[in-house]
Amino acid sequence: DLFTNIERFTFSIRQLEGGISVVPMLLGLLVFSEVLVQLRRELLGRGVHAEGAMKFDANSPPLSGRELRKHLPAILYGGSIGTIVGAIPGLGATVGAFLAYSEAKRTAPADEPVGRGSLRGIAAAESGNSAGTGANLIPLVTLGIPGNVEAALVLGAFMIHGLTPGPFLMQQQGPLLYAIFISLIAANLLLLLLGFGFLRLARYTLMINPRILLPIILVISTFGTYAATRQLFDVVIMLVFGLVGYAMRRAGFSPIPMLIAFLLGPILEDGIRRSLLMSGGDLLIFFERPISLAFIALAMISLFLLFRRMAKPRG
């Protein structure tokens, strides 16, 4: 516990004293669980190479203008969510991508469910991730607060060159900041060109037999987990959460909300406890500022719309 220095939920396991790392949990919930799902489908003869399954055509036409217009709203609200979340220190582009994906899944029509190859989910998640990456620089440039590890590296580069990020940086080094903004735009355009160039080669991976591809993915995930922390215990964590994610998928639940709760939970707890320490335990501190009231109202409206949407088929 950051405030009391008391161990919580460690179960006398020394490796859990610092909490569970994001990398093994993410790879377990999303990658390993999906590998198990696809392996089960292959064993039951319902995989992508089974009779009657959708066949992939390497010469299929690219994204059409009609599809782009259809999914433009998902791109816009995904980018908006990614920008807002990315500008909040400590959250980052990953959280923005997952929140944008969750919103796309929540608002998807019944005839186009997100999570089964829908372009809506891909558009929302990728736009949220891309927007959040650039938005991480907002708190760094305006307040001098790095939002993630990458922004901290940029802060170090600023300090090496004698620049102090903060409110006066725009006044003192305006041309430099404009050069940074232009370089971000140029980098995205370059990535777009590279994406078009490698797209036709990359989509041939869909033609690889899953019985060959899935074990390779599992090995890469295992090595990636170990390389991130150099601890075999994290490999065990990945396997455990892989089984948890597989059980959730089999039961009809998406593992995405669990991952979002894992990412946002510590930040929420830290903010609540700091606020209560400042107010002496008075809960009214959360209702004194217009900004906090606005966010609480938005959360309540979102919950109301969600429950109303869930109750419609029954009614």
N, C-alpha and C positions, 0 to 999 in steps of 0.2 A: 504494500500500500504506500503510495507516494506521500501521504499525509501522516500516517501513524507508524510507518516502517514495520508493519505487522504482515506476516505471510498470509496470503489468502489463496485457497484452493490449490495449494501445491501438492497436497497428498504425500508430504514428506519426500517429494522428488526434487532433488537439487536443481535439475535442468528447468523446472517450471518456476523458479524463483523470479526470473525476469519476464515471465509471461510467455505466451505462445507467439512465435514469429509469424509474420504475415505470409511469407513465401511458402512454407510447407502447408499452411492451412489453405491458401489460395490454390496451390497445385493439387492438393488432395480433394478439396470440394469440387473444383471445376474440371480438372484434367483427369485425375485418377478415377474419379467416379464415372466420368463419361467413357473412359476406356473400359471399365467394367460393364457399363450399359451396352456399349457396342459389341464387346466380346460375347455377351449373353445373346444378343441378336444374331451374331454370326453362328453361335453354337446351335441356336434354335432354327437356323435357316431363314432368318428374316432380315439379313443384312442388306447392304447396298448392292451386293452381287447376287442376291437371291432372285428367283424367278418372280417377275411382276414388280420388282423394285424399280425406282426411278433411275434411268440410265443417264450417264453424263456424256455430253457431246462436247468435245474439245473445240469444235468449230461453231458453237452456238453464238448467236449475236451478242454484242456487248450491251451494256445498260442503255436503254432507249430514253429519248426525251420524255415520253409519256411516263415511264417509271420514275424518272427524276422528278417530274412535277408532282407525281402522286406521293412521293416520300419527302418532298421538300419541307412540309411541316415538321416531320420527325427530325430532319437535319437542323431546322431552326430552333426547336425547343431543346434538342440535344445540345446544340452549341450554347444556348442560353444557360442551361443547367450547368454545363461544364465551365463556363466563364464564371458564374456566381460561386460555384463550389471551389474552383481552382483559385479564386482570389482569397479564400479563407485559409489562413495559415494552418498547416497540419493536415489538411484533407487531401489535396492533390488531385491529379487528373484521373487516377484510378477510381476514386470514390465518385467523381463526376460521371465517369463512363457507366458505372453500375447504376447510379441513380437515374441517368438518362435511359438506360436499358429498362429499368423497372417501370419508368413512366411510359415508355413505349409499349411495354407488355400490358400495363394497366389500361391504356386507352386503345389498344388494338381491337379492331372489329372481330366478331365471332368467326367470320369466314377467313380470317388471316391471322391465326394465333402466332404470337412471337415466341421463338424458341425452337421452331421447326424449319429453319432456313428462310424465314421472312426477311425481306430487305428492310422492313421498317426497323426491326431491332438492330440490325447491323448499322444502318444509317444513324440512328440515335446514339448508339454506344460509341461509334467511331468519331462522330462530331463532338460528343461530350468529352472524349479523351483528347482530341486535338485542341479543343477550346481551352480545356483545363491546363494543358501544358504551357501555353503562353500566358494564361491568367495567373500562373504561379509567380510571375514577376511583378504583379501589381502591388502586393504588400511589401515586396522588397524595395521597389523603386519609391513608393510613396511613404512608407513607414520605416524602412530599413529592417523589416522582419522577413527572413527567408521562410517560404512556405513549405519547402521540402529540401531533400538533399541536393538536388540539382541547383535550386536557388541559392543554397548555402555556398556551393562552389562558385556561383556567379558573384556572390557577396565577397568571397575571398579574392576573386580576380579584381573586383572593384577596390578592395582595400590595398592590394599590391600596387595598384596604379594611383593610390592616393585619393580615391573617390569615396565619399561617405554617403551611402544611400539614405534618403530621407526626403522630407518635404521641400528642402531647398536644392535638391539635386537638379530638378528641371530648370531652375533659374540659373544655376551655376554651370551646368553641363548639358544644356538643351540640345545642341547639335549631336552630341554623343548618344543621347537617348533616342533621338530620331533615327540615327544610324542603326541602333539596336533594333528598333521597331521595323525598319526597312529590311534588315537582315532576316528577321523572323518571317516576314512576308515572302522574301525570296526563297527561304528554306522550304516553306510550304509549297511554293510553286515548283521547286526542284523535286521535292518528294512526289508531287503529282505526276511530273514527267517520268520519274523513275518507276512509279507505280504502273503507269500505262505501259512502260517498256517491259517490265517483268511480269505483267499480269498473265499474258498468254503462256509463259513458261510455268508460272506458279500454279495455275489451275490444272496442270497435268498431274499434280499430286493427288487430285481427286480420283484419278484412274488407278491408283495403287491399291492393291488388294488390302482390305483392312486387317486381315490376318498377318500381314507383313508390317503394315504401318503402325498398328496399335502397340505391339511390343516395343517398337522403336520409340514411340512417344513415351511409353512407360519408363524405359531406360533413361531417356533424356530428362524426364521430370525428376527421376531419382537422383541422377548426377547433378542436376541443377539445384535441387534442394540441398544436397550435401555441399556443393560449391558455395552456396550463399552464406552458410554459417559454419561449415567445417565440423558439424556435429551429427553423428549417426542418430542421435535422439530425434532430430528434426525429420529424418527419414521415416522414423516410426510414427511421428505426428502426422506426416503426410499420408501414410497408409491408413491410420486411424480415421482421419477426416475423409479420406477417400471412401471408406466403408460407410461412414455417416452420410456422406453425400449420395452414395449409391442407394442407401436405405431411404433417403428422402425422395429421390427420383422415383424409386419403385412405389412409394406411397403417394406419389402425385404432387409432391412439394418441390418448389424450386429452391436450390441452395443459395441463390443470390441474396435474398433478405438476410439470411444468417451471416453471410460474408459482410454485408453492409453494416449489420449490427456489431460485428466484431471490429470493424474499422472505426465506426463512429462512437461505439460504447465508451471507450476510455476517454475520448475527447469530451463527450457529454458529461460523464461522471466528474471529470476534472473541473469543468466549467461550473457545474452545479455546486460542488463542494467549495470551490473558491468563492462563489457568490454567497453561499450560506455563511462562510467564515467572515466575509466582509459585512454581512447584515446581522450577524449575531444569531443566526438561525431563523430569521424572519423571511417567510416565503413570499412576502409582498414585493421583495426586490425584483422578482421576475415580471412584475406587472407595472413597474414605475416608469419605464422608458417606452416611448412610442415604438421604437424599433422592435423591442422584445414582444410587445403586444401585437405588432403586425405579424411577426413570425408565428406566434402562438395561434393567432386567428387563421393564418394560412394553413397551419397544421390541422386545426380543427375542421376547416373547410375540406381539406384533402381527405380526412378520415370520413367525413359525412358523405362526400361524393363516392368514396370507395364502398362504404356500407350500402349506400343506395344502389350502386351498380350491382353489388352482390345479391341484393334482395330482389332485383327486377325479375330474373327468371322464375323465382319462386312465386312472385306475386302474379 
